[in-house]
Amino acid sequence: MEFFRIINLKTQDKIIQEELTIENLEYFSNEIFVIGDQNNTEADIGGIWGEFTLTRTLIKGGLRFALVECPNALAWTITTGILPDPDAVVIHLTINRQQQKESFIEEIEEFLDDQSNCLQNFFNKISQSKVR
């Protein structure tokens, strides 16, 4: 299954890659948080779905995050400058199932809504601080 959120926000892939670090996770998600070891590319995190290793990978247009031990292979990308909307920030989340319990789908939708709101606020603060 796949899910999308499109945020009407102008930025560059370089800024996504520089600013959305594991160290800054608390600024772009209220749903997951670091609970243990962390470095530039992975961290032990906790959240609504349990505890996992979160990986962070640079990709064309932005970043890919994945929950390594997740039985649903949950992963999401945050990109700009590419389809489906090159002039916005796109969050694209996938799981390796064609069907899933409605409660889990609702949790994914809430996760994406939270991340969209947090990213909007985070990037607005970044752009305001660069103007000053």
C-alpha positions as CSV (number, residue, x, y, z in Angstrom):
1,M,0.0,0.0,0.0
2,E,1.1,3.5,-0.5
3,F,0.2,6.9,0.9
4,F,1.0,10.4,0.0
5,R,1.0,13.9,1.5
6,I,1.8,16.9,-0.6
7,I,2.9,20.0,1.3
8,N,2.7,23.3,-0.5
9,L,6.1,24.4,0.5
10,K,9.0,25.6,-1.6
11,T,12.4,24.3,-0.7
12,Q,15.3,22.4,-2.2
13,D,16.4,18.8,-1.9
14,K,19.7,20.0,-0.4
15,I,17.9,21.7,2.4
16,I,15.8,18.6,3.1
17,Q,19.0,16.6,3.3
18,E,20.8,19.0,5.5
19,E,18.0,19.9,7.9
20,L,16.0,16.7,8.3
21,T,18.6,14.8,10.4
22,I,18.1,12.2,13.0
23,E,19.3,14.7,15.5
24,N,16.4,17.0,14.4
25,L,13.8,14.2,14.5
26,E,11.8,15.8,17.3
27,Y,11.1,18.9,15.0
28,F,9.5,16.9,12.1
29,S,7.6,14.2,14.0
30,N,5.7,13.9,17.2
31,E,5.0,10.3,16.6
32,I,8.5,8.8,16.8
33,F,11.4,9.7,19.0
34,V,15.0,8.6,19.6
35,I,15.3,6.2,22.6
36,G,18.9,4.9,22.2
37,D,22.0,5.0,20.1
38,Q,22.0,7.3,17.1
39,N,24.3,8.6,14.4
40,N,23.9,10.3,11.0
41,T,22.3,7.4,9.3
42,E,20.4,5.4,12.0
43,A,18.9,5.5,15.4
44,D,17.0,3.4,17.9
45,I,13.5,4.9,18.0
46,G,10.2,4.3,19.7
47,G,6.7,5.3,18.8
48,I,3.1,4.1,18.4
49,W,4.2,0.9,16.5
50,G,6.9,-0.1,19.0
51,E,10.7,0.1,18.9
52,F,12.7,-0.1,15.7
53,T,15.9,0.9,14.0
54,L,15.2,4.0,11.9
55,T,17.5,4.4,8.9
56,R,18.0,7.7,7.0
57,T,19.3,7.6,3.4
58,L,20.0,10.4,1.0
59,I,18.1,9.9,-2.3
60,K,17.4,12.0,-5.4
61,G,15.2,14.8,-4.3
62,G,15.6,14.3,-0.6
63,L,15.6,11.5,2.0
64,R,14.3,8.0,2.6
65,F,13.5,6.8,6.1
66,A,12.8,3.1,7.0
67,L,11.9,1.1,10.0
68,V,14.3,-1.8,9.7
69,E,12.6,-4.5,11.8
70,C,9.0,-3.5,10.8
71,P,7.0,-6.5,9.6
72,N,5.3,-4.2,7.1
73,A,8.6,-2.9,5.8
74,L,7.3,0.7,6.5
75,A,9.4,3.3,4.7
76,W,8.8,6.9,3.6
77,T,10.4,9.5,1.5
78,I,10.5,13.3,1.8
79,T,11.3,14.8,-1.5
80,T,11.0,17.9,-3.7
81,G,11.7,18.7,-7.3
82,I,10.3,15.5,-8.7
83,L,6.9,14.0,-9.5
84,P,4.1,13.9,-8.5
85,D,4.5,17.6,-7.6
86,P,7.9,19.1,-8.4
87,D,7.1,22.4,-6.8
88,A,6.1,21.0,-3.4
89,V,7.4,18.7,-0.7
90,V,6.0,15.2,-1.1
91,I,5.9,12.6,1.6
92,H,5.4,9.1,0.1
93,L,5.0,6.2,2.6
94,T,4.8,2.5,1.6
95,I,4.2,-0.8,3.3
96,N,4.6,-4.2,1.8
97,R,1.0,-5.2,2.1
98,Q,-1.9,-4.8,-0.4
99,Q,-4.4,-4.9,2.5
100,Q,-4.1,-4.0,6.1
101,K,-6.3,-3.6,9.2
102,E,-8.3,-0.3,9.2
103,S,-6.8,0.6,12.6
104,F,-3.2,0.4,11.2
105,I,-4.2,2.5,8.1
106,E,-5.7,5.1,10.4
107,E,-2.4,5.2,12.4
108,I,-0.5,5.7,9.2
109,E,-2.8,8.5,8.1
110,E,-2.3,10.2,11.6
111,F,1.5,9.7,11.3
112,L,1.5,11.4,7.9
113,D,-0.8,14.2,9.0
114,D,1.5,14.9,12.0
115,Q,4.6,14.8,9.8
116,S,3.1,17.1,7.3
117,N,2.2,19.7,10.0
118,C,5.6,19.4,11.7
119,L,7.5,19.8,8.4
120,Q,5.4,22.8,7.5
121,N,6.2,24.4,10.8
122,F,9.9,23.4,10.7
123,F,10.5,24.7,7.3
124,N,8.6,28.0,8.0
125,K,10.9,28.5,11.0
126,I,14.0,27.8,8.9
127,S,13.0,30.2,6.2
128,Q,12.1,32.9,8.8
129,S,15.4,32.6,10.5
130,K,17.3,32.9,7.2
131,V,15.4,36.1,6.3
132,R,16.6,37.8,9.5
